[in-house]
Amino acid sequence: MTESEACKMALLVQAEFDGELDATQAIEVERHRAQCARCQQSYAEMAMVRDKLRTASVQYAAPAALRDAVKRRTAPSDVRVDYWAWVRWPALNFGLGAALAATVMFFVVSPRDDGLVAQVLASHVRALQPGHLEDVVSTDQHTVKPWFDGRID
């Protein structure tokens, strides 16, 4: 077996061990592994490592200095730092100033249209004048109807 074939088969043995091959490839690699001592040894080493990792309890105790340093850094701090304090008050002042300026500009620059108010008031006074409550003083239909037709569009 050449070096490139051995490498290819070693990768296939690893893929078979991980369960990544389909049924036909797995059967081919199993047949090869049954005949190749190098692939059998590789498969056995992977199985041994897997079994050791499953059974061994891998726990390490941190040194006291490291434990204390982590506790100091993760402990809640009594001092509360407000990073936005330098932005908050100037922004609030600017916003209030802009709102005040907009309000003043609205009342100063907007044109006063007293004509509309005067027209509404004049129409109201005219409607309440005595003798003006009835524009057509007649019960004759031939007099009222032509007047009424010209008023409503």
N, C-alpha and C positions, 0 to 999 in steps of 0.2 A: 504494500500500500504506500503510495507517495505521500509526501508531507501535506499537500493541499487536500487530498482525500481524507487524511487523518484529521485534519482541522475541520473539514466539513462534517465528518461523522461525529467528532467531539461536540460540535454545536448541536447536531441532531440528537445526541444522547442527552444533552442538557435540556433541549426542548421536550424530549420524551419524559424526562424526570419531572419537569414542570407541568406536564399534561397539556402541552400546546400543539401536539401533532394530531392529525386526523387518524382514523383507524388504519388505513393502508400504510401510511408512513410509519406509524408506531409499530406495526408488525414487521416492516422491513428493518427498522432500527433494532428491534428485539432480536431478530435473526442474526444481524451483524454482531450485536453485543454478545450473543451466545458463542460466537466464533473468535472474537477479538478480546485478548486479555487486557489491552490498554483501555478499551471502552468499559470492560467489566470493572476494572479498578476505579475508573473515573466515576462510574455510577455508584459503586460501593462507597467511595469517599463522600459523594453528595448525600447519600442516604445516612451516613454516619453523622455528618454535620447537622442534618435536619433533625435527627433523633436527639443529639446533644442539645440543640437549641430548644427543643420541645420539653426536655426533662430538666435541664439546668435552670436554676433560678438565678437570673443575672441581676443582682442588686448590689449596689455599692453605696456605702454611707459617705455622705459629704463631710469633709473636714469641718470642724467647729468654726474656724475662721470664715470659711465660705458660707456656711449656714447663717452666721451672724451678719455678714455683709448683705446677703440676700434679704434677710428680715429688715435690716435698716433701710434698704432701698425701696422695699415694697410696703413699709409701714405707712399708714395715713399721716399726712403732714398736718400740723396745727395751723401753719401759715397758709393762707389761701392767696394765691397770686392772681390778680385780675389783669390779664394781658390787654384787655380792650378798654381799660379806664382812660387811657390817653386819647382814645378815639371817640369814646362815647359822648363826653361833654361838649367838645367842639362840634361834633356832628349834630347834636341836639340843638345847640345854639344856632348853627347855620340853618337847620331846618325851620326853627321858629322864626328866624329873621327872614327867610325866604317866604314863609307863609304870610308874615306881616306885610312884607313888601308887595306881595301879590294882591293882598286885600286892599292896601292903600291904592295901588295902581288901578285896580278894578273900579274903585269909586271915583278916582280923580280923572282917569282917562275916558271912562265910558260916557257917551253923550247922554245928556238929559233930554228925554223926549217928553216934555210937558204937554205937547200937542195932543197926544192920545188921551191923557188924563183930562184935558180941557174939553175934548170932544165928548167923552163919556159923560162928564158932568153937565155939559150943555144939553145933551140929548135927554138926560134924566130930568133936568129942570123944565125943559120944553114939554116933556110928556106929562108933567104934573101941573102945568098951567091950567087955570080954570077955563073952560070952554074949549079946550084943546083935547079933551079926553075922547071926543067924538069928532073925527075928521069929516064924516059925511052924515049930516043930520037929515036923514030921509029914510022912510020905510019902503019907498018905491024900489022895486027890484031893478027897474030899468035905469035907475040913477046909480045904485050901489054897484051893480055888476061891472059896468065899464070902468068905474073908478078902481075897483078891486083888481080887475084884469091888468091894469097898467102898473100896479104896485108890486105884484109878485111875479118873479121870473123863475 
